[in-house]
Amino acid sequence: MLLKNVLMSAAAASLAVAPAAVSAAPAVDRISQPSAETSELGGPGLIIAIIAGVAIIAGIIIAADDDDDEPLSP
C-alpha cells in the first residue's frame, strides 16, 4: 500500500512539474535539411489504391443494380 501511494504521488508530481520544465527550457531553432532523394508518386501503393477504388465502385454498382422484383417464396 505504501509503494502504491509513493508511485501515485511521484506520477502526480511529474505531471505537475512537466509543463513548467518544458516552458523553462531554452528554445532551439530547428533547421530542416533538403532531401537527397525525391519521392515517387507512383509505385505499388498507388496501384493498390486504384484497385481498391475500382472494387468499391463495382461493389456499389452491383448492390444498387437489383432489378429482380420477384419474391423468393411463393
KAFENHU-V482077 format. One line per field, one symbol per residue. ss: DSSP state (a for helix, b for strand, c for the rest). burial: + if it has 24 or more other ideal C-beta (glycine too) atoms within 12 Angstrom, else -. Layout:
ss: ???
burial: ???
This chain:
ss: caaaaaaaaaaaaaaaaaaaaaaacccccccccccccccccccaaaaaaaaaaaaaaaaaaaaacccccccccc
burial: --------------------------------------------------------------------------
